[in-house]
Amino acid sequence: MNNANIRKITVGDSKVGMTYQVGSSYGKVEIVSIVRDENAFHLFGSITYLIYAKLLETGEEFLWKYFERQPVTVECAIKSKLNGEFKPDPQTN
């Protein structure tokens, strides 16, 4: 899986779990990226997802949350064949 493709994750049950989506705001922060930590997998065999956010007031980016060894549903961005940009499926918003 290419980390650049991760658009949204749901932690826990896919229907009632907590969902985090790139571009969504939670209080004073906005999620800028969600990545699978390849180092954690290669070193410890642990599947870990890192959520990076930025402060809306200052634009400062930081690691906001991580989920390790949790059931996670991953939704990827769909690449359009027309212009090569990543776009979400409008039916899943």
C-alpha positions as CSV (number, residue, x, y, z in Angstrom):
1,M,0.0,0.0,0.0
2,N,1.3,3.4,-0.9
3,N,1.0,5.8,2.1
4,A,0.1,8.7,-0.2
5,N,-3.2,6.9,-1.1
6,I,-4.6,6.7,2.5
7,R,-7.6,9.0,2.7
8,K,-9.4,7.8,5.7
9,I,-9.2,5.3,8.5
10,T,-11.8,4.0,10.9
11,V,-10.4,2.6,14.2
12,G,-12.5,-0.2,15.7
13,D,-15.7,-1.6,14.0
14,S,-16.1,-0.1,10.5
15,K,-19.7,0.9,11.2
16,V,-19.4,2.5,14.7
17,G,-15.6,3.1,15.1
18,M,-13.9,6.4,15.2
19,T,-13.2,7.8,11.8
20,Y,-10.3,10.1,10.8
21,Q,-10.1,11.7,7.3
22,V,-7.5,13.8,5.7
23,G,-8.8,17.4,5.4
24,S,-11.2,17.0,8.4
25,S,-11.0,19.4,11.3
26,Y,-11.3,18.3,15.0
27,G,-11.4,21.3,17.3
28,K,-8.3,23.4,16.7
29,V,-6.5,20.9,14.4
30,E,-6.9,19.6,10.8
31,I,-5.7,16.2,9.6
32,V,-3.0,16.6,6.9
33,S,-1.9,13.0,6.4
34,I,-2.4,9.4,7.6
35,V,0.4,7.0,7.1
36,R,1.2,3.4,8.0
37,D,4.5,3.3,9.9
38,E,6.7,1.0,7.9
39,N,9.6,1.3,10.5
40,A,7.3,-0.1,13.2
41,F,6.4,-3.0,10.9
42,H,9.9,-3.9,9.9
43,L,11.4,-3.5,13.3
44,F,8.6,-4.9,15.6
45,G,6.1,-6.5,13.2
46,S,3.5,-4.0,14.5
47,I,1.0,-2.4,12.2
48,T,0.8,1.2,13.3
49,Y,-1.0,4.1,11.7
50,L,0.2,7.7,12.3
51,I,-2.1,10.7,12.0
52,Y,-0.4,14.0,11.3
53,A,-2.3,17.3,11.9
54,K,-1.7,21.0,11.8
55,L,-2.8,23.7,14.2
56,L,-5.4,25.9,12.4
57,E,-4.1,29.0,14.1
58,T,-0.4,28.6,13.3
59,G,-0.2,25.9,10.6
60,E,2.3,24.0,12.7
61,E,2.3,20.3,11.7
62,F,2.8,17.5,14.3
63,L,2.1,13.9,15.0
64,W,-1.4,14.0,16.6
65,K,-2.4,10.4,17.2
66,Y,-1.2,6.9,16.5
67,F,-3.0,3.6,16.6
68,E,-0.9,0.4,17.1
69,R,-2.2,-3.1,16.9
70,Q,-5.8,-1.9,16.6
71,P,-8.5,-3.1,14.1
72,V,-8.4,-0.4,11.4
73,T,-10.4,0.0,8.2
74,V,-8.4,1.9,5.6
75,E,-9.9,3.8,2.7
76,C,-7.7,4.9,-0.1
77,A,-8.0,7.8,-2.5
78,I,-9.0,6.9,-6.1
79,K,-6.7,8.0,-8.8
80,S,-8.5,9.5,-11.8
81,K,-7.3,8.2,-15.2
82,L,-8.2,11.6,-16.7
83,N,-5.9,13.9,-14.9
84,G,-3.8,11.8,-12.5
85,E,-5.1,13.6,-9.4
86,F,-6.2,11.7,-6.3
87,K,-9.9,12.3,-5.6
88,P,-12.2,10.7,-3.1
89,D,-15.1,8.6,-4.3
90,P,-18.1,11.0,-3.9
91,Q,-20.4,8.2,-2.8
92,T,-18.3,7.5,0.3
93,N,-18.3,11.0,1.8
